[in-house]
Amino acid sequence: MGANGRIILDNVTVRYGRRVALEAVSGEFPAGSLTAVVGVNGAGKSTLLAAIAGVVRLAGGTVNCAARQRLAYLPQIAAIDCDYPLTVAELIALGGWREFGPFRSTRIALRARAAAAADTVGLTERLGRLIGEISVGELQRALFARLVLQDAAIILLDEPFAAVDAQTVPVLLDQVTRWRQEGRTVIAVVHDLDLVQAYFPLTLVLARRCLAWGATATALPAMAA
Amino acid sequence: MMSLHALIVEPFATLAFMRAALVACLALALMNGAVGTLLVLRRMSLDGEVLGHAVMPGAAVGFLYAGPSPLWLSLGGLASGLAVAALGGLITRGGARRDAALVAFYLVALSLGVLLVAWRGSNVDVMRVLFGTVLAIDRRALLEIAAVSSIIVLVIAALYRPLAVGAIDPGFLRAVGARAPYGALFSTLVVLALVASFQTFGTLLAVGPMLLPSAAARCWGLGAAVSMALATGFAFAASVAGLLLSYHVNLPSGPAIVLTAGLLFGISLAVANLLRRLAPISGRNA
């Protein structure tokens, strides 16, 4: 993936009305790094991901992200409207949006890649189901398969392990590990600190400001303080 | 005992205005199935209702300017409908405040429209803009309805994918760089559809043939395309049944059609719930 997966934050500040959600956060996510973002509720974790993805306006500072064109962003799962009659296969195939856009039809090669991605997250049997008929864990697996198709240099995950069942967590962690081996930059908001310790080499501790940022072993204790 | 032929075929075979009403309803049903299904799926039923009444003050100004001329009623309705759609789009913060603002729009628009028409026109004119004149559709109005309906169906066919993804996962659509104003485009289509329905069903009922058959079709848990086709079928069936009901029992036609569509919705809701209870589907929404 090379150096283009690097993200540099310089005094990044975000306000919602008068409330400061994120204040003067500076630092660097190296290309190909795997970082957990931790902090209490309202610490600005989701806001940080939105700022990197470029979907929220900065009140100050800059996000230097050369690969924003090749960035994939998975918001919290509640943002998906599951009442819509869409099949799991269709949801996964949307990962190829940059290839087919709003108007062109999907190619056979893309559909084969979608089926392969579904297989790696164990969803082959569910491809024909509607997204309203599967469990939360299965929906998150499908969204991960969609990310696989997006083939992004930078992957942002907002609480990917929250609310999913116990069998799904290892499947998702396997995929995160694969992304890391492929040299993609992965940033995930995580609540379970044991997971952070076991799987994430780098940690960023947020409380609107950056409390600690670096190797998990040295940064994570700031969370308890 | 009335024969089936006399019951169903004769009213349309003998009366030109019944035939015109039937063709108008079929043309409207084609676009209403597509627009209405997307309205329901995008959770915009209230927006549809509001835009239906937003057409009113503009149409009233058109009426003041040129009398009951279909062209000026349509142009005026289009202008005020689009203005309210734009205002509604500006209120992006969700929740109760948006609901209240939308309902305020519709109450103001409705009152203003009625005042304007009553100022220069008669009670008959007021009733006409409120409830439409499905039995007085002339050739020119028919052509307008057919043209608008065709355009809307074609545009929705072309834009279906971004409209659907925008409803399911708007963040994803933004993240993959599809930043065209699809939401605004869809609101424009809704206003166009409502303006085309205005002469037939009036400002109070125009949303009915759009929303009720689509809500009924959605009860059956089908895919989006099949749902649209079923909604069109429901809309047309309600139109035929409503027209015949109004003919034989001597009732106002517009309300008879909307009431029939409401009946279809009630039946769909009841039967779908019953089926679900008999054979529960696994999953969160079952």
Contacts between the chains, C-beta under 8 A, distances in Angstrom:
chain1	res1	chain2	res2	distance
A	53	B	175	6.1
A	55	B	171	6.8
A	55	B	174	5.6
A	55	B	175	6.8
A	69	B	177	7.6
A	71	B	175	7.4
A	72	B	175	7.0
A	73	B	171	7.0
A	73	B	172	8.0
A	73	B	175	4.6
A	75	B	171	4.8
A	79	B	169	6.8
A	79	B	170	7.9
A	79	B	171	5.7
A	80	B	168	6.4
A	80	B	169	5.3
A	81	B	43	7.6
A	81	B	167	6.1
A	81	B	168	5.1
A	81	B	169	7.3
A	82	B	284	6.9
A	82	B	285	6.5
A	83	B	41	7.6
A	83	B	285	6.5
A	84	B	41	5.7
A	84	B	164	6.9
A	84	B	167	5.9
A	84	B	168	4.6
A	84	B	224	7.6
A	85	B	41	7.7
A	85	B	221	7.3
A	85	B	222	6.7
A	85	B	223	4.9
A	85	B	224	5.3
A	85	B	227	6.8
A	86	B	164	7.2
A	86	B	168	6.0
A	86	B	224	7.8
A	87	B	223	7.9
A	91	B	168	7.8
A	94	B	165	6.4
A	94	B	169	8.0
A	94	B	172	6.9
A	97	B	165	7.9
A	97	B	172	7.9
A	97	B	176	4.4
A	97	B	178	7.3
A	98	B	176	6.1
A	98	B	177	7.6
A	101	B	178	7.6
A	102	B	159	7.1
A	102	B	161	5.4
A	102	B	162	4.4
A	102	B	178	6.1
A	102	B	180	7.7
A	103	B	158	6.9
A	103	B	161	7.3
A	130	B	221	7.8
A	131	B	168	7.9
A	132	B	283	6.3
A	132	B	284	6.9
A	132	B	285	4.2
A	133	B	281	6.0
A	133	B	282	7.0
A	133	B	283	3.8
A	133	B	285	7.1
A	133	B	286	7.2
A	134	B	283	6.2
A	135	B	283	7.3
A	135	B	284	7.1
A	136	B	284	7.2
A	150	B	176	7.8
